Structure formats: structure tokens, C-alpha cells
Amino acid sequence: MDTLPAVRARGITKCFGNVVALDGIDLDVARGRIHGLVGPNGAGKTTLLGLLLGLAVADSGRLEILGTPVGRALAAPDGVAGFVDGPGLYPSLTARQNLAALAALRGSDARTAGIGDVLDQVGLTDVADDRVRGFSLGMRQRLGLAAALLTGPRLLVLDEPANGLDPAGKKHVHGVLTRLAADGTGVVLSSHRMDDLEALCSEVTIIATGRVVFSGPVAELAAENRELDYRLLTSDPPAARGLATGTAGIRVVDDAPLRHDAERLVVRARIPALDDLVARLVHAGIAVRELTPVVSPLEAAFLSLTEPREDAG
């Protein structure tokens, strides 16, 4: 199996006039992995995705895609597919006709997986002959993914592919991306849906104001030195509150009298202290029925790393 990374970027900068969109970006995306790209609006995500798709070129730095250095020409690198700012579709054509037109534009020698096959993969077989103008946003997103799959990409770049997806559509898209990664395709996925990123991505890069503020495994965002709020439901809420109050490193942060659901306790802790509390609850014969972060580790890290800090004084 080819061990070259799907993406290797070093010191990438991109400016639009006086606006610095990307400021020394480093990025590594392994083949066979789904890599999340996260950041506030205006952080530079779309600009970076555009560079990967050949829609723009960097002002400086080095970018390699699938082992090949990217030059100065505006062209999609070989083996790369995807979309930014939503897929480009022909509303007057049917889903099947859209894919046929895109395949024709790529030439008769394009490596096509089969239009019927990709429509089936994204769950659009039943509406394959309906005109796209009647499609919902989620259906358009799935058709855009089908279009990207036509060439059998080795790097798939997607900007907010979960927009407008209902649960069935989300299931189809997650299944497609998981299978692609399992087959060795590198996937770069930008989304504001933290639940999707946590479910799909093995690694994430968080950018703010054009700079990388975190890059690494999603699990590192729940590192033992990060304090989070957790929702705790037990078989004996009053006793659990007492134990939580008496456990080192645990802070009870909810205000039960002001909440409709007083049975659930909200505690703030790092992982070692939380483990200690769970052990004490079990030892006391108190069943733990729910223990979940109030805000996911990825969302908590995103807020912590990207929100402006107010300087004292």
C-alpha cells in the first residue's frame, strides 16, 4: 500500500489584497483517514479547501497532494475530487443526467465507477430520474458527493457535506465516507457539525484567523488535563451530589432549584477526578445511568482555542 500522505502542506500562505487568509499553515492528511477541518467563519477553511481542489494557488509554502508537488497552475490535481460552497449542479437536469454530463466533461477515458452505483451509494436511486430543481438541500449535497465519487478519487475534499441532511441521508453519507477511508482514500471534511466530525474523524485540524491552533487525534481533545462539564444521572441523585461535593477535583456546577430536571447533576472535572467519582459511586452501590459531556470535547476545544480572549486591564 502507498505510504505517501494524501496531503502534506508546509508554511502555506494566501492573501487577498491586504487580507491574510492563510498564515503559515501546516497540514498532514494520511491516506485511509478522515481528517476534520474546523474553524470559525472567516478562519480560512474554504480557502484551504480551494487550494486542495486546485481552485487557487498558494502565495508561498509547499503543498504536496498524493505525493506530487502542486504547481502554480489552476487545475485539480489528479486523483482529487470534491466541492466547496456546495456542489455545482444543473437544476433543469435529472440526477442521472447531471452525473452523465459531469462524466462527459471529464472525457471518455475518465475512470467512472458507474452512475447507477454511485447513486445507490448515496441513497438517491429512487429519485435518479427526478429534476434536481426539486431536490432538497440534503439531496443536492448527496448528489454532489455522488459526482465526486465518479472518478474513484484517492483524495476527497468536502465542504459542509452534512448541510440539510436528514437522518437517512446522514447515514448514507457517513457510510460512504467510512468505506472510502477503509479502502485507502484520504478524506478532508470541513463541517460545523461537531457530532459528525467526532463520529467520523480520526484526526482534526482547528484553524483560527488563518493559523493552525490544534492538529492531531480527536482523542487528544479529551486529554486528562482538560476540564469539561459532564451530565450525571444516577439511581440516587441526593447521595450522588454528596459524593461529588466530597470528591477532590470535582465541582458541582448546576443549580438544581432553577432546573426542570433536578435529578441530573452537572459536574466539572478532569478525567482522573471523574474516574474517581464513578468508582466511589459504584462502591456506594449507586448506579450510574448516564455520564455524558454537556459540550463535546471537540466543541469545548473549538470554543477554547478560537474564542477571542479579553486582556485584563
Kinemage of the C-alpha trace (Angstrom):
@kinemage 1
@onewidth
@group {chain A} dominant
@subgroup {mainchain}
@vectorlist {calphas} color= white
{ca met a 1} P 0.000 0.000 0.000
{ca asp a 2} L 1.259 3.519 -0.854
{ca thr a 3} L 2.518 5.153 2.334
{ca leu a 4} L 2.798 8.672 0.901
{ca pro a 5} L 0.393 11.080 2.622
{ca ala a 6} L -2.713 12.285 0.838
{ca val a 7} L -1.840 15.879 1.781
{ca arg a 8} L 1.362 17.432 3.073
{ca ala a 9} L 1.401 21.211 3.433
{ca arg a 10} L 4.154 23.311 4.957
{ca gly a 11} L 4.085 27.057 5.560
{ca ile a 12} L 1.140 27.741 3.252
{ca thr a 13} L 0.189 31.393 2.975
{ca lys a 14} L -2.552 33.012 0.921
{ca cys a 15} L -3.561 36.665 0.825
{ca phe a 16} L -6.397 38.512 -0.878
{ca gly a 17} L -5.189 42.072 -1.078
{ca asn a 18} L -4.414 43.139 2.488
{ca val a 19} L -6.373 40.232 3.976
{ca val a 20} L -4.265 37.290 5.134
{ca ala a 21} L -6.484 34.228 4.643
{ca leu a 22} L -3.840 31.599 5.450
{ca asp a 23} L -0.782 32.388 7.534
{ca gly a 24} L 1.840 29.640 7.569
{ca ile a 25} L -0.488 26.624 7.537
{ca asp a 26} L 0.931 23.124 8.078
{ca leu a 27} L -1.354 20.188 7.334
{ca asp a 28} L -0.871 16.423 7.117
{ca val a 29} L -3.627 14.094 5.944
{ca ala a 30} L -2.914 10.365 5.824
{ca arg a 31} L -4.389 8.075 3.214
{ca gly a 32} L -7.186 5.947 4.551
{ca arg a 33} L -8.114 8.551 7.187
{ca ile a 34} L -10.927 11.072 7.550
{ca his a 35} L -9.409 14.379 8.647
{ca gly a 36} L -11.678 17.094 10.019
{ca leu a 37} L -11.102 20.780 9.356
{ca val a 38} L -12.690 23.072 11.937
{ca gly a 39} L -12.719 26.811 12.453
{ca pro a 40} L -14.956 29.866 12.875
{ca asn a 41} L -16.433 31.633 9.866
{ca gly a 42} L -13.645 33.514 8.125
{ca ala a 43} L -10.892 31.345 9.612
{ca gly a 44} L -9.586 30.288 6.193
{ca lys a 45} L -11.169 26.832 5.826
{ca thr a 46} L -12.729 27.436 2.412
{ca thr a 47} L -9.505 28.983 1.119
{ca leu a 48} L -7.534 25.939 2.237
{ca leu a 49} L -10.037 23.533 0.677
{ca gly a 50} L -9.854 25.522 -2.547
{ca leu a 51} L -6.077 25.042 -2.641
{ca leu a 52} L -6.513 21.282 -2.250
{ca leu a 53} L -9.006 21.220 -5.130
{ca gly a 54} L -6.840 23.340 -7.426
{ca leu a 55} L -9.252 26.285 -7.375
{ca ala a 56} L -6.497 28.608 -6.141
{ca val a 57} L -2.746 28.537 -5.603
{ca ala a 58} L -0.782 29.471 -2.509
{ca asp a 59} L 1.317 32.632 -2.407
{ca ser a 60} L 4.097 30.763 -0.616
{ca gly a 61} L 4.829 27.467 1.069
{ca arg a 62} L 4.918 23.914 -0.222
{ca leu a 63} L 1.905 21.734 -0.958
{ca glu a 64} L 2.065 18.085 -1.978
{ca ile a 65} L -1.052 16.128 -2.892
{ca leu a 66} L -0.864 12.365 -3.278
{ca gly a 67} L 2.923 12.634 -3.325
{ca thr a 68} L 3.074 15.217 -6.128
{ca pro a 69} L 4.080 18.863 -5.571
{ca val a 70} L 1.329 21.273 -6.598
{ca gly a 71} L 2.455 23.819 -9.175
{ca arg a 72} L 1.266 27.330 -9.993
{ca ala a 73} L -1.440 26.314 -12.475
{ca leu a 74} L -5.112 26.390 -11.527
{ca ala a 75} L -6.065 22.770 -12.043
{ca ala a 76} L -7.498 19.967 -9.984
{ca pro a 77} L -4.672 17.600 -9.024
{ca asp a 78} L -5.002 14.109 -10.454
{ca gly a 79} L -6.937 11.805 -8.146
{ca val a 80} L -8.690 14.615 -6.227
{ca ala a 81} L -12.428 15.325 -6.179
{ca gly a 82} L -14.915 17.184 -4.025
{ca phe a 83} L -16.597 20.557 -3.641
{ca val a 84} L -16.566 23.824 -1.714
{ca asp a 85} L -19.503 26.192 -1.229
{ca gly a 86} L -21.878 23.403 -2.258
{ca pro a 87} L -21.814 21.167 -5.329
{ca gly a 88} L -22.257 22.698 -8.779
{ca leu a 89} L -25.340 21.112 -10.361
{ca tyr a 90} L -27.661 21.689 -13.314
{ca pro a 91} L -31.163 22.237 -11.840
{ca ser a 92} L -33.002 21.545 -15.093
{ca leu a 93} L -31.439 18.092 -15.468
{ca thr a 94} L -32.227 14.944 -13.544
{ca ala a 95} L -29.791 13.480 -11.028
{ca arg a 96} L -28.735 10.819 -13.522
{ca gln a 97} L -28.334 13.394 -16.319
{ca asn a 98} L -26.209 15.597 -14.044
{ca leu a 99} L -23.800 12.763 -13.423
{ca ala a 100} L -23.732 11.802 -17.100
{ca ala a 101} L -22.916 15.393 -18.056
{ca leu a 102} L -20.115 15.577 -15.490
{ca ala a 103} L -18.680 12.270 -16.708
{ca ala a 104} L -18.754 13.539 -20.303
{ca leu a 105} L -16.924 16.730 -19.301
{ca arg a 106} L -14.125 14.617 -17.880
{ca gly a 107} L -13.723 12.799 -21.168
{ca ser a 108} L -14.450 9.302 -22.349
{ca asp a 109} L -11.355 7.937 -20.602
{ca ala a 110} L -12.471 9.123 -17.162
{ca arg a 111} L -12.345 6.420 -14.504
{ca thr a 112} L -16.059 6.145 -13.790
{ca ala a 113} L -17.425 3.900 -11.062
{ca gly a 114} L -20.807 3.777 -12.789
{ca ile a 115} L -23.565 6.309 -12.412
{ca gly a 116} L -26.077 3.831 -11.068
{ca asp a 117} L -23.591 2.583 -8.490
{ca val a 118} L -22.742 5.996 -7.046
{ca leu a 119} L -26.419 6.989 -6.944
{ca asp a 120} L -27.081 3.841 -4.973
{ca gln a 121} L -24.194 4.551 -2.604
{ca val a 122} L -25.636 7.926 -1.605
{ca gly a 123} L -29.236 6.688 -1.464
{ca leu a 124} L -30.636 8.536 -4.477
{ca thr a 125} L -31.637 5.613 -6.707
{ca asp a 126} L -35.357 6.257 -6.220
{ca val a 127} L -35.047 9.879 -7.408
{ca ala a 128} L -32.379 9.318 -10.073
{ca asp a 129} L -34.712 10.499 -12.853
{ca asp a 130} L -36.175 13.497 -10.994
{ca arg a 131} L -35.073 17.005 -11.880
{ca val a 132} L -32.592 18.486 -9.428
{ca arg a 133} L -34.530 21.758 -9.112
{ca gly a 134} L -36.979 19.904 -6.895
{ca phe a 135} L -34.288 18.451 -4.628
{ca ser a 136} L -33.868 19.482 -1.012
{ca leu a 137} L -30.547 20.857 0.174
{ca gly a 138} L -29.641 17.493 1.660
{ca met a 139} L -30.414 15.665 -1.580
{ca arg a 140} L -28.256 18.131 -3.512
{ca gln a 141} L -25.409 17.509 -1.086
{ca arg a 142} L -25.711 13.756 -1.610
{ca leu a 143} L -25.763 14.217 -5.393
{ca gly a 144} L -22.627 16.349 -5.106
{ca leu a 145} L -20.976 13.522 -3.215
{ca ala a 146} L -22.069 11.070 -5.919
{ca ala a 147} L -20.473 13.331 -8.541
{ca ala a 148} L -17.227 13.363 -6.574
{ca leu a 149} L -17.242 9.566 -6.402
{ca leu a 150} L -17.469 9.116 -10.184
{ca thr a 151} L -13.705 9.265 -10.722
{ca gly a 152} L -12.792 6.975 -7.832
{ca pro a 153} L -10.836 9.720 -6.006
{ca arg a 154} L -7.795 8.978 -3.852
{ca leu a 155} L -8.369 12.283 -2.021
{ca leu a 156} L -11.899 13.526 -1.356
{ca val a 157} L -12.370 17.133 -0.216
{ca leu a 158} L -15.795 18.119 1.113
{ca asp a 159} L -17.075 21.422 2.477
{ca glu a 160} L -20.074 21.078 4.832
{ca pro a 161} L -21.410 17.881 3.234
{ca ala a 162} L -23.875 17.380 6.115
{ca asn a 163} L -25.845 20.558 5.343
{ca gly a 164} L -29.547 19.770 5.163
{ca leu a 165} L -29.170 16.036 5.692
{ca asp a 166} L -31.984 14.131 7.380
{ca pro a 167} L -31.090 11.053 9.478
{ca ala a 168} L -31.325 8.708 6.470
{ca gly a 169} L -29.131 10.968 4.344
{ca lys a 170} L -26.634 11.322 7.163
{ca lys a 171} L -26.435 7.534 7.448
{ca his a 172} L -25.733 7.186 3.721
{ca val a 173} L -23.029 9.864 3.719
{ca his a 174} L -21.320 8.510 6.827
{ca gly a 175} L -21.348 5.033 5.322
{ca val a 176} L -19.813 6.227 2.056
{ca leu a 177} L -17.025 8.180 3.777
{ca thr a 178} L -16.216 5.341 6.165
{ca arg a 179} L -15.975 2.831 3.300
{ca leu a 180} L -13.791 5.163 1.232
{ca ala a 181} L -11.356 5.607 4.101
{ca ala a 182} L -11.296 1.864 4.723
{ca asp a 183} L -10.324 1.395 1.046
{ca gly a 184} L -7.398 3.825 1.386
{ca thr a 185} L -8.883 7.146 0.264
{ca gly a 186} L -7.867 10.241 2.187
{ca val a 187} L -10.819 12.457 3.142
{ca val a 188} L -10.708 16.099 4.222
{ca leu a 189} L -14.017 17.128 5.740
{ca ser a 190} L -14.942 20.653 6.800
{ca ser a 191} L -18.035 20.994 8.959
{ca his a 192} L -19.635 22.966 11.764
{ca arg a 193} L -21.342 19.739 12.887
{ca met a 194} L -19.136 18.650 15.773
{ca asp a 195} L -21.092 15.414 16.236
{ca asp a 196} L -20.370 14.405 12.630
{ca leu a 197} L -16.684 15.189 12.970
{ca glu a 198} L -16.345 13.255 16.217
{ca ala a 199} L -18.178 10.284 14.739
{ca leu a 200} L -16.136 10.187 11.529
{ca cys a 201} L -12.717 11.742 12.016
{ca ser a 202} L -9.611 10.154 13.438
{ca glu a 203} L -7.795 13.498 13.363
{ca val a 204} L -8.795 17.161 13.245
{ca thr a 205} L -7.126 20.457 12.490
{ca ile a 206} L -8.565 23.571 14.108
{ca ile a 207} L -7.712 26.886 12.486
{ca ala a 208} L -8.414 30.433 13.602
{ca thr a 209} L -7.545 33.657 11.760
{ca gly a 210} L -5.631 31.673 9.174
{ca arg a 211} L -3.403 29.789 11.618
{ca val a 212} L -3.415 26.240 12.990
{ca val a 213} L -4.242 26.242 16.708
{ca phe a 214} L -4.523 22.454 17.063
{ca ser a 215} L -3.824 19.461 14.863
{ca gly a 216} L -3.876 15.850 15.968
{ca pro a 217} L -6.037 12.925 17.060
{ca val a 218} L -9.563 13.725 18.220
{ca ala a 219} L -8.827 11.758 21.401
{ca glu a 220} L -6.250 14.358 22.418
{ca leu a 221} L -9.024 16.925 22.756
{ca ala a 222} L -10.331 14.925 25.719
{ca ala a 223} L -6.874 14.751 27.280
{ca glu a 224} L -6.688 14.237 31.003
{ca asn a 225} L -5.619 17.820 31.659
{ca arg a 226} L -8.738 19.299 30.023
{ca glu a 227} L -11.613 20.185 32.342
{ca leu a 228} L -15.120 19.599 30.992
{ca asp a 229} L -18.685 19.708 32.268
{ca tyr a 230} L -20.462 16.340 32.473
{ca arg a 231} L -24.115 15.469 32.929
{ca leu a 232} L -24.534 12.741 35.558
{ca leu a 233} L -27.697 10.703 36.154
{ca thr a 234} L -27.722 8.106 38.937
{ca ser a 235} L -30.140 5.931 40.889
{ca asp a 236} L -29.743 8.179 43.952
{ca pro a 237} L -29.278 11.849 42.984
{ca pro a 238} L -29.004 13.275 46.551
{ca ala a 239} L -26.347 10.741 47.514
{ca ala a 240} L -24.505 11.299 44.243
{ca arg a 241} L -24.472 15.050 44.897
{ca gly a 242} L -22.968 14.442 48.315
{ca leu a 243} L -20.248 12.189 46.940
{ca ala a 244} L -19.485 14.625 44.111
{ca thr a 245} L -19.164 17.522 46.547
{ca gly a 246} L -16.725 15.492 48.646
{ca thr a 247} L -14.551 14.252 45.766
{ca ala a 248} L -11.300 16.107 45.118
{ca gly a 249} L -11.191 17.742 41.694
{ca ile a 250} L -14.986 17.694 41.243
{ca arg a 251} L -17.104 20.834 41.187
{ca val a 252} L -20.885 20.748 41.130
{ca val a 253} L -21.815 23.488 38.663
{ca asp a 254} L -25.551 23.076 38.154
{ca asp a 255} L -28.221 24.997 40.013
{ca ala a 256} L -30.821 22.311 40.680
{ca pro a 257} L -33.615 24.562 42.067
{ca leu a 258} L -33.638 26.523 38.791
{ca arg a 259} L -33.712 23.461 36.554
{ca his a 260} L -36.688 21.352 35.486
{ca asp a 261} L -34.620 18.157 35.642
{ca ala a 262} L -33.165 18.218 39.142
{ca glu a 263} L -32.280 14.515 39.016
{ca arg a 264} L -29.368 15.145 36.663
{ca leu a 265} L -26.232 16.529 38.215
{ca val a 266} L -23.750 18.633 36.264
{ca val a 267} L -20.169 18.385 37.433
{ca arg a 268} L -16.957 19.962 36.169
{ca ala a 269} L -13.852 17.788 36.279
{ca arg a 270} L -10.802 16.406 34.554
{ca ile a 271} L -10.885 12.749 33.560
{ca pro a 272} L -8.911 11.349 36.560
{ca ala a 273} L -11.226 13.059 39.047
{ca leu a 274} L -14.266 11.887 37.099
{ca asp a 275} L -12.951 8.316 37.188
{ca asp a 276} L -12.526 8.631 40.956
{ca leu a 277} L -16.120 9.835 41.360
{ca val a 278} L -17.504 6.950 39.266
{ca ala a 279} L -15.531 4.449 41.361
{ca arg a 280} L -16.909 5.984 44.561
{ca leu a 281} L -20.468 5.879 43.235
{ca val a 282} L -20.147 2.210 42.295
{ca his a 283} L -18.571 1.378 45.658
{ca ala a 284} L -21.533 3.048 47.382
{ca gly a 285} L -23.980 0.946 45.370
{ca ile a 286} L -25.238 3.907 43.332
{ca ala a 287} L -25.982 3.024 39.703
{ca val a 288} L -24.583 5.363 37.035
{ca arg a 289} L -27.259 5.639 34.357
{ca glu a 290} L -25.802 8.453 32.273
{ca leu a 291} L -22.464 10.214 32.125
{ca thr a 292} L -22.019 12.435 29.087
{ca pro a 293} L -20.217 15.702 28.314
{ca val a 294} L -22.554 18.698 28.320
{ca val a 295} L -20.485 20.014 25.417
{ca ser a 296} L -18.497 17.517 23.346
{ca pro a 297} L -14.708 17.526 23.787
{ca leu a 298} L -14.282 18.763 20.217
{ca glu a 299} L -16.742 21.615 20.664
{ca ala a 300} L -15.222 22.560 24.013
{ca ala a 301} L -11.751 22.629 22.469
{ca phe a 302} L -13.033 24.592 19.488
{ca leu a 303} L -14.534 27.259 21.743
{ca ser a 304} L -11.482 27.378 23.988
{ca leu a 305} L -8.999 27.665 21.139
{ca thr a 306} L -10.874 30.034 18.839
{ca glu a 307} L -12.834 32.444 21.026
{ca pro a 308} L -11.154 35.853 21.425
{ca arg a 309} L -9.597 36.347 24.829
{ca glu a 310} L -10.193 39.573 26.693
{ca asp a 311} L -6.987 41.102 28.028
{ca ala a 312} L -7.074 42.125 31.617
{ca gly a 313} L -6.798 45.837 32.248
